[in-house]
Amino acid sequence: MKSEVISKLTDQAVDKKRSVVVSGHRTSVSLEPVFWEQLGVLAAKQRISVNELVTRIDQRKSGSLTSAIRVFVLKSVQQKLRTVRAVSDAGLPYPR
């Protein structure tokens, strides 16, 4: 069991390089699978493509695109967690 968990975490730590189109230009980005998965979820929630979401992130970044994507995903997850906690603290059911 413990070795399975470690193996899964190790697999998640390996960057996956993917091609994306940013403002009409093809480039590659290396991210861990968990970031690619969450980026896809966030794009779907906004009803836009991953390429469009990455373009929007790119337009607001100040450092590397890879770092900007990781920070964007992390902040999105943190915001959702704050929302869930606030709803829970208010004793309300969280809408799924």
Jmol script that loads the backbone (N, CA, C; Angstrom):
load data "model"
ATOM      1  N   MET A   1       0.827  -1.195   0.000  1.00  0.00           N
ATOM      2  CA  MET A   1       0.000   0.000   0.000  1.00  0.00           C
ATOM      3  C   MET A   1       0.871   1.258   0.000  1.00  0.00           C
ATOM      4  N   LYS A   2       1.832   1.319   0.918  1.00  0.00           N
ATOM      5  CA  LYS A   2       2.705   2.483   1.010  1.00  0.00           C
ATOM      6  C   LYS A   2       3.517   2.660  -0.265  1.00  0.00           C
ATOM      7  N   SER A   3       4.004   1.558  -0.823  1.00  0.00           N
ATOM      8  CA  SER A   3       4.797   1.652  -2.045  1.00  0.00           C
ATOM      9  C   SER A   3       3.938   2.089  -3.227  1.00  0.00           C
ATOM     10  N   GLU A   4       2.641   1.729  -3.235  1.00  0.00           N
ATOM     11  CA  GLU A   4       1.732   2.184  -4.289  1.00  0.00           C
ATOM     12  C   GLU A   4       1.560   3.689  -4.227  1.00  0.00           C
ATOM     13  N   VAL A   5       1.389   4.219  -3.030  1.00  0.00           N
ATOM     14  CA  VAL A   5       1.223   5.659  -2.851  1.00  0.00           C
ATOM     15  C   VAL A   5       2.481   6.389  -3.304  1.00  0.00           C
ATOM     16  N   ILE A   6       3.626   5.879  -2.895  1.00  0.00           N
ATOM     17  CA  ILE A   6       4.897   6.502  -3.288  1.00  0.00           C
ATOM     18  C   ILE A   6       5.063   6.435  -4.800  1.00  0.00           C
ATOM     19  N   SER A   7       4.709   5.310  -5.399  1.00  0.00           N
ATOM     20  CA  SER A   7       4.817   5.156  -6.848  1.00  0.00           C
ATOM     21  C   SER A   7       3.916   6.158  -7.569  1.00  0.00           C
ATOM     22  N   LYS A   8       2.677   6.323  -7.091  1.00  0.00           N
ATOM     23  CA  LYS A   8       1.750   7.282  -7.712  1.00  0.00           C
ATOM     24  C   LYS A   8       2.263   8.708  -7.570  1.00  0.00           C
ATOM     25  N   LEU A   9       2.792   9.046  -6.400  1.00  0.00           N
ATOM     26  CA  LEU A   9       3.342  10.391  -6.196  1.00  0.00           C
ATOM     27  C   LEU A   9       4.550  10.622  -7.087  1.00  0.00           C
ATOM     28  N   THR A  10       5.379   9.606  -7.224  1.00  0.00           N
ATOM     29  CA  THR A  10       6.552   9.711  -8.091  1.00  0.00           C
ATOM     30  C   THR A  10       6.125   9.933  -9.538  1.00  0.00           C
ATOM     31  N   ASP A  11       5.096   9.214  -9.984  1.00  0.00           N
ATOM     32  CA  ASP A  11       4.584   9.395 -11.343  1.00  0.00           C
ATOM     33  C   ASP A  11       4.067  10.810 -11.546  1.00  0.00           C
ATOM     34  N   GLN A  12       3.430  11.380 -10.527  1.00  0.00           N
ATOM     35  CA  GLN A  12       2.893  12.733 -10.628  1.00  0.00           C
ATOM     36  C   GLN A  12       3.999  13.786 -10.645  1.00  0.00           C
ATOM     37  N   ALA A  13       5.179  13.439 -10.167  1.00  0.00           N
ATOM     38  CA  ALA A  13       6.278  14.407 -10.096  1.00  0.00           C
ATOM     39  C   ALA A  13       7.039  14.523 -11.416  1.00  0.00           C
ATOM     40  N   VAL A  14       6.748  13.654 -12.364  1.00  0.00           N
ATOM     41  CA  VAL A  14       7.439  13.674 -13.643  1.00  0.00           C
ATOM     42  C   VAL A  14       6.723  14.639 -14.578  1.00  0.00           C
ATOM     43  N   ASP A  15       7.476  15.638 -15.063  1.00  0.00           N
ATOM     44  CA  ASP A  15       6.894  16.620 -15.978  1.00  0.00           C
ATOM     45  C   ASP A  15       6.445  15.958 -17.276  1.00  0.00           C
ATOM     46  N   LYS A  16       5.327  16.463 -17.779  1.00  0.00           N
ATOM     47  CA  LYS A  16       4.837  16.051 -19.091  1.00  0.00           C
ATOM     48  C   LYS A  16       4.900  17.272 -19.992  1.00  0.00           C
ATOM     49  N   LYS A  17       5.618  17.140 -21.077  1.00  0.00           N
ATOM     50  CA  LYS A  17       5.741  18.253 -22.021  1.00  0.00           C
ATOM     51  C   LYS A  17       4.592  18.162 -23.027  1.00  0.00           C
ATOM     52  N   ARG A  18       3.893  19.281 -23.189  1.00  0.00           N
ATOM     53  CA  ARG A  18       2.801  19.346 -24.156  1.00  0.00           C
ATOM     54  C   ARG A  18       2.935  20.609 -24.984  1.00  0.00           C
ATOM     55  N   SER A  19       2.444  20.516 -26.196  1.00  0.00           N
ATOM     56  CA  SER A  19       2.412  21.688 -27.060  1.00  0.00           C
ATOM     57  C   SER A  19       1.126  22.462 -26.797  1.00  0.00           C
ATOM     58  N   VAL A  20       1.251  23.766 -26.723  1.00  0.00           N
ATOM     59  CA  VAL A  20       0.094  24.648 -26.586  1.00  0.00           C
ATOM     60  C   VAL A  20       0.257  25.786 -27.586  1.00  0.00           C
ATOM     61  N   VAL A  21      -0.862  26.416 -27.899  1.00  0.00           N
ATOM     62  CA  VAL A  21      -0.835  27.566 -28.782  1.00  0.00           C
ATOM     63  C   VAL A  21      -1.166  28.784 -27.941  1.00  0.00           C
ATOM     64  N   VAL A  22      -0.212  29.699 -27.844  1.00  0.00           N
ATOM     65  CA  VAL A  22      -0.360  30.904 -27.037  1.00  0.00           C
ATOM     66  C   VAL A  22      -0.379  32.096 -27.973  1.00  0.00           C
ATOM     67  N   SER A  23      -1.488  32.787 -27.999  1.00  0.00           N
ATOM     68  CA  SER A  23      -1.643  33.948 -28.890  1.00  0.00           C
ATOM     69  C   SER A  23      -1.279  33.603 -30.330  1.00  0.00           C
ATOM     70  N   GLY A  24      -1.696  32.422 -30.759  1.00  0.00           N
ATOM     71  CA  GLY A  24      -1.457  32.005 -32.132  1.00  0.00           C
ATOM     72  C   GLY A  24      -0.090  31.406 -32.406  1.00  0.00           C
ATOM     73  N   HIS A  25       0.758  31.304 -31.390  1.00  0.00           N
ATOM     74  CA  HIS A  25       2.111  30.759 -31.565  1.00  0.00           C
ATOM     75  C   HIS A  25       2.251  29.451 -30.792  1.00  0.00           C
ATOM     76  N   ARG A  26       2.760  28.435 -31.460  1.00  0.00           N
ATOM     77  CA  ARG A  26       2.944  27.126 -30.832  1.00  0.00           C
ATOM     78  C   ARG A  26       4.186  27.159 -29.939  1.00  0.00           C
ATOM     79  N   THR A  27       4.033  26.623 -28.723  1.00  0.00           N
ATOM     80  CA  THR A  27       5.155  26.504 -27.805  1.00  0.00           C
ATOM     81  C   THR A  27       4.936  25.253 -26.973  1.00  0.00           C
ATOM     82  N   SER A  28       5.947  24.833 -26.251  1.00  0.00           N
ATOM     83  CA  SER A  28       5.787  23.658 -25.386  1.00  0.00           C
ATOM     84  C   SER A  28       5.944  24.078 -23.930  1.00  0.00           C
ATOM     85  N   VAL A  29       5.188  23.388 -23.100  1.00  0.00           N
ATOM     86  CA  VAL A  29       5.194  23.656 -21.660  1.00  0.00           C
ATOM     87  C   VAL A  29       5.349  22.326 -20.944  1.00  0.00           C
ATOM     88  N   SER A  30       6.226  22.286 -19.946  1.00  0.00           N
ATOM     89  CA  SER A  30       6.410  21.086 -19.125  1.00  0.00           C
ATOM     90  C   SER A  30       5.790  21.314 -17.762  1.00  0.00           C
ATOM     91  N   LEU A  31       4.802  20.488 -17.435  1.00  0.00           N
ATOM     92  CA  LEU A  31       4.124  20.552 -16.140  1.00  0.00           C
ATOM     93  C   LEU A  31       3.884  19.135 -15.626  1.00  0.00           C
ATOM     94  N   GLU A  32       3.758  18.999 -14.337  1.00  0.00           N
ATOM     95  CA  GLU A  32       3.392  17.729 -13.746  1.00  0.00           C
ATOM     96  C   GLU A  32       1.945  17.404 -14.153  1.00  0.00           C
ATOM     97  N   PRO A  33       1.622  16.103 -14.284  1.00  0.00           N
ATOM     98  CA  PRO A  33       0.281  15.714 -14.713  1.00  0.00           C
ATOM     99  C   PRO A  33      -0.847  16.340 -13.891  1.00  0.00           C
ATOM    100  N   VAL A  34      -0.657  16.473 -12.588  1.00  0.00           N
ATOM    101  CA  VAL A  34      -1.713  17.036 -11.753  1.00  0.00           C
ATOM    102  C   VAL A  34      -2.026  18.481 -12.163  1.00  0.00           C
ATOM    103  N   PHE A  35      -1.032  19.234 -12.603  1.00  0.00           N
ATOM    104  CA  PHE A  35      -1.276  20.604 -13.067  1.00  0.00           C
ATOM    105  C   PHE A  35      -1.992  20.601 -14.417  1.00  0.00           C
ATOM    106  N   TRP A  36      -1.609  19.692 -15.327  1.00  0.00           N
ATOM    107  CA  TRP A  36      -2.314  19.586 -16.603  1.00  0.00           C
ATOM    108  C   TRP A  36      -3.782  19.237 -16.375  1.00  0.00           C
ATOM    109  N   GLU A  37      -4.028  18.288 -15.473  1.00  0.00           N
ATOM    110  CA  GLU A  37      -5.406  17.872 -15.193  1.00  0.00           C
ATOM    111  C   GLU A  37      -6.232  19.041 -14.660  1.00  0.00           C
ATOM    112  N   GLN A  38      -5.700  19.748 -13.674  1.00  0.00           N
ATOM    113  CA  GLN A  38      -6.438  20.855 -13.072  1.00  0.00           C
ATOM    114  C   GLN A  38      -6.607  22.003 -14.053  1.00  0.00           C
ATOM    115  N   LEU A  39      -5.619  22.235 -14.900  1.00  0.00           N
ATOM    116  CA  LEU A  39      -5.729  23.276 -15.922  1.00  0.00           C
ATOM    117  C   LEU A  39      -6.887  22.958 -16.867  1.00  0.00           C
ATOM    118  N   GLY A  40      -7.027  21.687 -17.224  1.00  0.00           N
ATOM    119  CA  GLY A  40      -8.148  21.258 -18.069  1.00  0.00           C
ATOM    120  C   GLY A  40      -9.491  21.464 -17.384  1.00  0.00           C
ATOM    121  N   VAL A  41      -9.551  21.169 -16.094  1.00  0.00           N
ATOM    122  CA  VAL A  41     -10.782  21.379 -15.321  1.00  0.00           C
ATOM    123  C   VAL A  41     -11.142  22.863 -15.287  1.00  0.00           C
ATOM    124  N   LEU A  42     -10.158  23.705 -15.020  1.00  0.00           N
ATOM    125  CA  LEU A  42     -10.403  25.141 -14.940  1.00  0.00           C
ATOM    126  C   LEU A  42     -10.836  25.709 -16.290  1.00  0.00           C
ATOM    127  N   ALA A  43     -10.236  25.237 -17.368  1.00  0.00           N
ATOM    128  CA  ALA A  43     -10.637  25.688 -18.704  1.00  0.00           C
ATOM    129  C   ALA A  43     -12.075  25.255 -19.000  1.00  0.00           C
ATOM    130  N   ALA A  44     -12.402  24.013 -18.672  1.00  0.00           N
ATOM    131  CA  ALA A  44     -13.761  23.511 -18.925  1.00  0.00           C
ATOM    132  C   ALA A  44     -14.798  24.308 -18.144  1.00  0.00           C
ATOM    133  N   LYS A  45     -14.488  24.675 -16.908  1.00  0.00           N
ATOM    134  CA  LYS A  45     -15.421  25.466 -16.105  1.00  0.00           C
ATOM    135  C   LYS A  45     -15.701  26.821 -16.746  1.00  0.00           C
ATOM    136  N   GLN A  46     -14.699  27.358 -17.431  1.00  0.00           N
ATOM    137  CA  GLN A  46     -14.869  28.648 -18.103  1.00  0.00           C
ATOM    138  C   GLN A  46     -15.378  28.480 -19.535  1.00  0.00           C
ATOM    139  N   ARG A  47     -15.547  27.216 -19.943  1.00  0.00           N
ATOM    140  CA  ARG A  47     -15.994  26.886 -21.298  1.00  0.00           C
ATOM    141  C   ARG A  47     -15.061  27.454 -22.371  1.00  0.00           C
ATOM    142  N   ILE A  48     -13.772  27.302 -22.102  1.00  0.00           N
ATOM    143  CA  ILE A  48     -12.752  27.708 -23.062  1.00  0.00           C
ATOM    144  C   ILE A  48     -11.749  26.569 -23.199  1.00  0.00           C
ATOM    145  N   SER A  49     -10.928  26.639 -24.224  1.00  0.00           N
ATOM    146  CA  SER A  49      -9.902  25.612 -24.424  1.00  0.00           C
ATOM    147  C   SER A  49      -8.730  25.857 -23.473  1.00  0.00           C
ATOM    148  N   VAL A  50      -7.945  24.816 -23.280  1.00  0.00           N
ATOM    149  CA  VAL A  50      -6.716  24.964 -22.487  1.00  0.00           C
ATOM    150  C   VAL A  50      -5.815  26.009 -23.148  1.00  0.00           C
ATOM    151  N   ASN A  51      -5.745  25.994 -24.476  1.00  0.00           N
ATOM    152  CA  ASN A  51      -4.922  26.987 -25.176  1.00  0.00           C
ATOM    153  C   ASN A  51      -5.382  28.412 -24.860  1.00  0.00           C
ATOM    154  N   GLU A  52      -6.682  28.645 -24.842  1.00  0.00           N
ATOM    155  CA  GLU A  52      -7.193  29.983 -24.531  1.00  0.00           C
ATOM    156  C   GLU A  52      -6.863  30.363 -23.087  1.00  0.00           C
ATOM    157  N   LEU A  53      -7.023  29.421 -22.166  1.00  0.00           N
ATOM    158  CA  LEU A  53      -6.698  29.707 -20.768  1.00  0.00           C
ATOM    159  C   LEU A  53      -5.210  30.014 -20.614  1.00  0.00           C
ATOM    160  N   VAL A  54      -4.364  29.227 -21.268  1.00  0.00           N
ATOM    161  CA  VAL A  54      -2.917  29.469 -21.196  1.00  0.00           C
ATOM    162  C   VAL A  54      -2.583  30.827 -21.819  1.00  0.00           C
ATOM    163  N   THR A  55      -3.258  31.196 -22.884  1.00  0.00           N
ATOM    164  CA  THR A  55      -3.036  32.517 -23.486  1.00  0.00           C
ATOM    165  C   THR A  55      -3.386  33.619 -22.490  1.00  0.00           C
ATOM    166  N   ARG A  56      -4.501  33.478 -21.785  1.00  0.00           N
ATOM    167  CA  ARG A  56      -4.892  34.474 -20.790  1.00  0.00           C
ATOM    168  C   ARG A  56      -3.879  34.557 -19.651  1.00  0.00           C
ATOM    169  N   ILE A  57      -3.388  33.401 -19.211  1.00  0.00           N
ATOM    170  CA  ILE A  57      -2.366  33.381 -18.158  1.00  0.00           C
ATOM    171  C   ILE A  57      -1.100  34.066 -18.671  1.00  0.00           C
ATOM    172  N   ASP A  58      -0.730  33.752 -19.898  1.00  0.00           N
ATOM    173  CA  ASP A  58       0.476  34.325 -20.498  1.00  0.00           C
ATOM    174  C   ASP A  58       0.394  35.852 -20.578  1.00  0.00           C
ATOM    175  N   GLN A  59      -0.772  36.379 -20.865  1.00  0.00           N
ATOM    176  CA  GLN A  59      -0.939  37.826 -20.996  1.00  0.00           C
ATOM    177  C   GLN A  59      -0.765  38.562 -19.672  1.00  0.00           C
ATOM    178  N   ARG A  60      -0.936  37.844 -18.564  1.00  0.00           N
ATOM    179  CA  ARG A  60      -0.812  38.477 -17.243  1.00  0.00           C
ATOM    180  C   ARG A  60       0.452  38.089 -16.497  1.00  0.00           C
ATOM    181  N   LYS A  61       1.287  37.261 -17.089  1.00  0.00           N
ATOM    182  CA  LYS A  61       2.459  36.751 -16.369  1.00  0.00           C
ATOM    183  C   LYS A  61       3.585  37.780 -16.312  1.00  0.00           C
ATOM    184  N   SER A  62       4.434  37.604 -15.296  1.00  0.00           N
ATOM    185  CA  SER A  62       5.624  38.447 -15.218  1.00  0.00           C
ATOM    186  C   SER A  62       6.893  37.599 -15.279  1.00  0.00           C
ATOM    187  N   GLY A  63       6.783  36.291 -15.052  1.00  0.00           N
ATOM    188  CA  GLY A  63       7.941  35.393 -15.111  1.00  0.00           C
ATOM    189  C   GLY A  63       7.759  34.380 -16.213  1.00  0.00           C
ATOM    190  N   SER A  64       8.189  33.174 -15.945  1.00  0.00           N
ATOM    191  CA  SER A  64       8.061  32.121 -16.957  1.00  0.00           C
ATOM    192  C   SER A  64       6.613  31.652 -17.061  1.00  0.00           C
ATOM    193  N   LEU A  65       6.253  31.167 -18.235  1.00  0.00           N
ATOM    194  CA  LEU A  65       4.891  30.681 -18.455  1.00  0.00           C
ATOM    195  C   LEU A  65       4.599  29.472 -17.574  1.00  0.00           C
ATOM    196  N   THR A  66       5.542  28.566 -17.459  1.00  0.00           N
ATOM    197  CA  THR A  66       5.340  27.376 -16.629  1.00  0.00           C
ATOM    198  C   THR A  66       5.048  27.765 -15.181  1.00  0.00           C
ATOM    199  N   SER A  67       5.821  28.667 -14.634  1.00  0.00           N
ATOM    200  CA  SER A  67       5.594  29.118 -13.256  1.00  0.00           C
ATOM    201  C   SER A  67       4.251  29.825 -13.132  1.00  0.00           C
ATOM    202  N   ALA A  68       3.919  30.636 -14.123  1.00  0.00           N
ATOM    203  CA  ALA A  68       2.642  31.363 -14.086  1.00  0.00           C
ATOM    204  C   ALA A  68       1.460  30.399 -14.094  1.00  0.00           C
ATOM    205  N   ILE A  69       1.559  29.318 -14.855  1.00  0.00           N
ATOM    206  CA  ILE A  69       0.485  28.323 -14.886  1.00  0.00           C
ATOM    207  C   ILE A  69       0.366  27.642 -13.527  1.00  0.00           C
ATOM    208  N   ARG A  70       1.496  27.242 -12.953  1.00  0.00           N
ATOM    209  CA  ARG A  70       1.452  26.585 -11.644  1.00  0.00           C
ATOM    210  C   ARG A  70       0.834  27.503 -10.588  1.00  0.00           C
ATOM    211  N   VAL A  71       1.224  28.764 -10.581  1.00  0.00           N
ATOM    212  CA  VAL A  71       0.685  29.727  -9.608  1.00  0.00           C
ATOM    213  C   VAL A  71      -0.808  29.924  -9.847  1.00  0.00           C
ATOM    214  N   PHE A  72      -1.229  30.038 -11.104  1.00  0.00           N
ATOM    215  CA  PHE A  72      -2.644  30.205 -11.431  1.00  0.00           C
ATOM    216  C   PHE A  72      -3.463  29.025 -10.908  1.00  0.00           C
ATOM    217  N   VAL A  73      -2.988  27.813 -11.172  1.00  0.00           N
ATOM    218  CA  VAL A  73      -3.696  26.613 -10.716  1.00  0.00           C
ATOM    219  C   VAL A  73      -3.748  26.576  -9.196  1.00  0.00           C
ATOM    220  N   LEU A  74      -2.625  26.832  -8.547  1.00  0.00           N
ATOM    221  CA  LEU A  74      -2.585  26.818  -7.084  1.00  0.00           C
ATOM    222  C   LEU A  74      -3.540  27.843  -6.487  1.00  0.00           C
ATOM    223  N   LYS A  75      -3.530  29.064  -7.018  1.00  0.00           N
ATOM    224  CA  LYS A  75      -4.431  30.103  -6.504  1.00  0.00           C
ATOM    225  C   LYS A  75      -5.889  29.732  -6.731  1.00  0.00           C
ATOM    226  N   SER A  76      -6.198  29.101  -7.836  1.00  0.00           N
ATOM    227  CA  SER A  76      -7.571  28.666  -8.108  1.00  0.00           C
ATOM    228  C   SER A  76      -8.021  27.618  -7.101  1.00  0.00           C
ATOM    229  N   VAL A  77      -7.142  26.684  -6.795  1.00  0.00           N
ATOM    230  CA  VAL A  77      -7.459  25.644  -5.810  1.00  0.00           C
ATOM    231  C   VAL A  77      -7.614  26.267  -4.416  1.00  0.00           C
ATOM    232  N   GLN A  78      -6.733  27.196  -4.075  1.00  0.00           N
ATOM    233  CA  GLN A  78      -6.830  27.872  -2.780  1.00  0.00           C
ATOM    234  C   GLN A  78      -8.147  28.643  -2.662  1.00  0.00           C
ATOM    235  N   GLN A  79      -8.557  29.316  -3.724  1.00  0.00           N
ATOM    236  CA  GLN A  79      -9.811  30.071  -3.700  1.00  0.00           C
ATOM    237  C   GLN A  79     -11.001  29.139  -3.502  1.00  0.00           C
ATOM    238  N   LYS A  80     -10.984  28.008  -4.180  1.00  0.00           N
ATOM    239  CA  LYS A  80     -12.076  27.045  -4.020  1.00  0.00           C
ATOM    240  C   LYS A  80     -12.112  26.532  -2.583  1.00  0.00           C
ATOM    241  N   LEU A  81     -10.957  26.266  -2.009  1.00  0.00           N
ATOM    242  CA  LEU A  81     -10.888  25.798  -0.631  1.00  0.00           C
ATOM    243  C   LEU A  81     -11.454  26.846   0.329  1.00  0.00           C
ATOM    244  N   ARG A  82     -11.115  28.122   0.115  1.00  0.00           N
ATOM    245  CA  ARG A  82     -11.665  29.196   0.962  1.00  0.00           C
ATOM    246  C   ARG A  82     -13.185  29.255   0.844  1.00  0.00           C
ATOM    247  N   THR A  83     -13.687  29.087  -0.361  1.00  0.00           N
ATOM    248  CA  THR A  83     -15.137  29.104  -0.580  1.00  0.00           C
ATOM    249  C   THR A  83     -15.811  27.942   0.133  1.00  0.00           C
ATOM    250  N   VAL A  84     -15.242  26.761  -0.006  1.00  0.00           N
ATOM    251  CA  VAL A  84     -15.802  25.576   0.656  1.00  0.00           C
ATOM    252  C   VAL A  84     -15.801  25.773   2.168  1.00  0.00           C
ATOM    253  N   ARG A  85     -14.717  26.303   2.708  1.00  0.00           N
ATOM    254  CA  ARG A  85     -14.651  26.529   4.160  1.00  0.00           C
ATOM    255  C   ARG A  85     -15.678  27.561   4.610  1.00  0.00           C
ATOM    256  N   ALA A  86     -15.836  28.637   3.858  1.00  0.00           N
ATOM    257  CA  ALA A  86     -16.803  29.683   4.227  1.00  0.00           C
ATOM    258  C   ALA A  86     -18.221  29.140   4.199  1.00  0.00           C
ATOM    259  N   VAL A  87     -18.542  28.366   3.182  1.00  0.00           N
ATOM    260  CA  VAL A  87     -19.879  27.780   3.097  1.00  0.00           C
ATOM    261  C   VAL A  87     -20.092  26.795   4.235  1.00  0.00           C
ATOM    262  N   SER A  88     -19.092  25.995   4.513  1.00  0.00           N
ATOM    263  CA  SER A  88     -19.170  25.022   5.607  1.00  0.00           C
ATOM    264  C   SER A  88     -19.323  25.730   6.954  1.00  0.00           C
ATOM    265  N   ASP A  89     -18.535  26.779   7.165  1.00  0.00           N
ATOM    266  CA  ASP A  89     -18.605  27.534   8.424  1.00  0.00           C
ATOM    267  C   ASP A  89     -19.969  28.176   8.623  1.00  0.00           C
ATOM    268  N   ALA A  90     -20.617  28.525   7.513  1.00  0.00           N
ATOM    269  CA  ALA A  90     -21.956  29.131   7.587  1.00  0.00           C
ATOM    270  C   ALA A  90     -23.039  28.086   7.756  1.00  0.00           C
ATOM    271  N   GLY A  91     -22.658  26.810   7.708  1.00  0.00           N
ATOM    272  CA  GLY A  91     -23.607  25.735   7.889  1.00  0.00           C
ATOM    273  C   GLY A  91     -24.468  25.464   6.650  1.00  0.00           C
ATOM    274  N   LEU A  92     -24.004  25.919   5.519  1.00  0.00           N
ATOM    275  CA  LEU A  92     -24.753  25.733   4.287  1.00  0.00           C
ATOM    276  C   LEU A  92     -24.199  24.550   3.495  1.00  0.00           C
ATOM    277  N   PRO A  93     -25.051  23.907   2.721  1.00  0.00           N
ATOM    278  CA  PRO A  93     -24.530  22.833   1.862  1.00  0.00           C
ATOM    279  C   PRO A  93     -23.764  23.428   0.699  1.00  0.00           C
ATOM    280  N   TYR A  94     -22.657  22.806   0.331  1.00  0.00           N
ATOM    281  CA  TYR A  94     -21.852  23.319  -0.762  1.00  0.00           C
ATOM    282  C   TYR A  94     -22.423  22.822  -2.087  1.00  0.00           C
ATOM    283  N   PRO A  95     -22.750  23.749  -2.999  1.00  0.00           N
ATOM    284  CA  PRO A  95     -23.256  23.317  -4.308  1.00  0.00           C
ATOM    285  C   PRO A  95     -22.153  22.668  -5.120  1.00  0.00           C
ATOM    286  N   ARG A  96     -22.406  21.550  -5.704  1.00  0.00           N
ATOM    287  CA  ARG A  96     -21.384  20.812  -6.453  1.00  0.00           C
ATOM    288  C   ARG A  96     -21.319  21.259  -7.869  1.00  0.00           C
TER     289      ARG A  96
END
end "model"
wireframe off; spacefill off
backbone 0.3
color backbone group
